[in-house]
Amino acid sequence: MPNLFSFWIAHRAELALLLGQHILLVAASTLAAVAMAVPLGIFAARRPRLAAPLTAIANIVQTVPSLAMFGFLLPVPFIGGVGARAALVVLILYGLLPIVRTTIAGLQGIDATIREAGVALGMTPRQLLRLVELPLALPSIVAGVRVAAVVGVGSATIAAAIGAGGLGEYIYRGLSMVDTTVILAGAVPAAVLALVVDGSLLWMERQLSARRRSSSRRAVATAAVVVTGLALLASGVAARKAGGAIIVGSKNFTEQLVLGELIAQSIEREGLPVQRRLNLGGTLICDRALLTGDIDVYVEYTGTALTAVFHQPVAMDSSAVFNSVRDLYARTGRTLLPPLGFNNTFAILVRGSDARSLRLTTIDDAARESAHWRAGFGYEFVERPDGYTGLAKAYGMRFPEAPHVMDLTLSYRALAAGQVDMIAGDATAGLITGLDLVQLDDNRHYFPPYDAAAVARAETLLRYPAARRALERLSGRVSPDAMRAMNYAVDVEHRDIAAIAREFLDQ
Amino acid sequence: MSTSTFSIEFRDVSLTRPNGARALDHFSLGVESGEVLALVGRSGAGKTTVIKLVNRLLAADKGAVLVEGRDTREWDPIALRRRVGYVLQDIGLFPHMTVADNVAVVPGLERWAADRTAVRVQELLELVGLPPRQFAARWPDELSGGQRQRVGVARALAANPPVLLMDEPFGALDPMTRAELRAEFRRIQQKLRKTVIIVTHDMGEAFALGDRVGVIDAGRLVACDTPVAMAASVDPRVRQLLDAVVARA
């Protein structure tokens, strides 16, 4: 806990920014969802035949996991892509269901006699809605808004995966650094925010059901003012982040965060403003974002680009792979800069204790043991053409059960804790030394080269020659040892990424 | 357009319910201006249907219903309903409005000035025996059944409609309160002289309130006369309803 408080104090400006973004995301998406869902609910409540399918559709939308939803929206023009806009779309979609449902329920729950009284007194349908139906359905509608807002606070943490900011940034960063303090630094405020939102809307709901019109109006007015105030405050805070000529992206693991920061600072030293959109969900998200201009540059690995991005067959020669990837990027308007200087190949890792007792040095040695081992792999490794299936075939591995699929970063911990016996990590991971893991030799040369290199939008480099200079200056400068040391500093020593990058550039 | 000397007139009206049952069958009846017509019948006889035809909550399949000489189908239904006060059996007070606000609904719809509405609300609450000082700011759930029914009457009378429809207005009340409200109704009617159709299943109530009593059975008007003449009727369907009163007394 003292760690957590000192983290918050050290990062208070960033914490305020992320909290502001989070509140803004939730407030804006909830308000938009209300604006859409209430009329939709009113419309559907009068047409029972429509209400059922509408609720069904909204239900289905609700069951799509939010990360998958972000994935679906990536290639969609205008509303999709990467950033706050796409996150808002997803959050609004999630907010619709509870509000539509409670609006319908609230309206259908009104006593038929009361509605008939309104009609018999000579109210037009519109007057009936305004004077009788909506006021009576209001507590129910507010209950739906409450659910939507609380769910929104949760879903918004996932929005960090597509670079929308918010408290999820800490959670993802913490996950990739395997640092509980950083995870909690985002999770605790998010939970508190959810409780505050829930509590205040519940209070509002109670006020409204108390049928005291004057006081309930005051309650609604107060709440509206508070929400608007917070939203404005948050947007003010968030606006400070906006602006910046060049947007630097990164994937969501430690090395990528370090490299992203390194590139960003390097460009900033050329006097160009930079916007950071680090910690994006994975290769696919980064590639899409680069293609659509949501980011201008990130670091990719040649082997990954060849197989995962361009779906080419695996090749072994380092410079041949680099050349063909550079050509493929060039054809889609992107420039691959010369490699940074290290090859982050997949590292087949085992516990140091096992390596010593079983005398394991090569993957062949491990394959012998595979019959009584459990393996754990990251999502990407299981799917990629240069991943698990080929590895098992090349080395004749036979695990008694299918490998456990888990978050890449967590797999290091799982290996160290003995939950699995073999993982596929990154060769440059700082945790390898930190957790006493041993990398086995790829003696059959299964893995292609994964030379790290910055890839940027050609357009951006043309417009900002200084950015190209900054990127080229990094080429060949990041040795495997330097990279591993920086990863170690983050993952094991829990040092600040920006400071690490600054020290490296100062050398 | 047809002419009518009645305030409300039913001309050979037939109506089939959505489930196919016949609600009204060649029903004809005229109600004079300022007259109280009490319509008696057992449950399901078609009493409520008759009332809802007047303010066009229902429309006739055959025949015509005329209000102030005009076919209800020619009336703008909204305008019609604001000229026809309606007191429901379950009262249907708006639970989210105070007593005063409930009474002020129709003046509000008619866009009266606020001070005119305020004066009118005071006047009506006095009229129905609910001192405004004490009751205006109360909520419907703070009232007794009898008080609620009084508010229902005040609300129906708010914009001074010439016609008043009352559907089992005292049905859900205890006998003491019922007797009190009947007396109250007679007092108010003495003053206002509205055209009233009051629906009840209780012949005793019909005799107590109606200038004329109509008996409805299976969607047909089987008798319609003054209470005195009705008491002497030999029609078995009338006798059955009369005997129920005698048996209870």
HADDOCK unambig.tbl for C-alpha pairs under 7 A between the chains (distance, minus, plus):
assign (segid A and resid 113 and name CA) (segid B and resid 90 and name CA) 6.87 0.50 0.50
assign (segid A and resid 113 and name CA) (segid B and resid 92 and name CA) 5.36 0.50 0.50
assign (segid A and resid 114 and name CA) (segid B and resid 92 and name CA) 4.55 0.50 0.50
assign (segid A and resid 114 and name CA) (segid B and resid 93 and name CA) 6.64 0.50 0.50
assign (segid A and resid 114 and name CA) (segid B and resid 94 and name CA) 6.42 0.50 0.50
assign (segid A and resid 117 and name CA) (segid B and resid 92 and name CA) 5.63 0.50 0.50
assign (segid A and resid 120 and name CA) (segid B and resid 81 and name CA) 5.88 0.50 0.50
assign (segid A and resid 120 and name CA) (segid B and resid 86 and name CA) 6.53 0.50 0.50
assign (segid A and resid 121 and name CA) (segid B and resid 81 and name CA) 5.86 0.50 0.50
assign (segid A and resid 121 and name CA) (segid B and resid 82 and name CA) 5.97 0.50 0.50
assign (segid A and resid 121 and name CA) (segid B and resid 106 and name CA) 6.49 0.50 0.50
assign (segid A and resid 122 and name CA) (segid B and resid 78 and name CA) 4.74 0.50 0.50
assign (segid A and resid 122 and name CA) (segid B and resid 79 and name CA) 6.89 0.50 0.50
assign (segid A and resid 122 and name CA) (segid B and resid 81 and name CA) 4.73 0.50 0.50
assign (segid A and resid 122 and name CA) (segid B and resid 82 and name CA) 5.15 0.50 0.50
assign (segid A and resid 123 and name CA) (segid B and resid 78 and name CA) 6.67 0.50 0.50
assign (segid A and resid 124 and name CA) (segid B and resid 78 and name CA) 6.73 0.50 0.50
assign (segid A and resid 136 and name CA) (segid B and resid 96 and name CA) 6.91 0.50 0.50
assign (segid A and resid 211 and name CA) (segid B and resid 96 and name CA) 5.06 0.50 0.50
assign (segid A and resid 213 and name CA) (segid B and resid 96 and name CA) 6.59 0.50 0.50
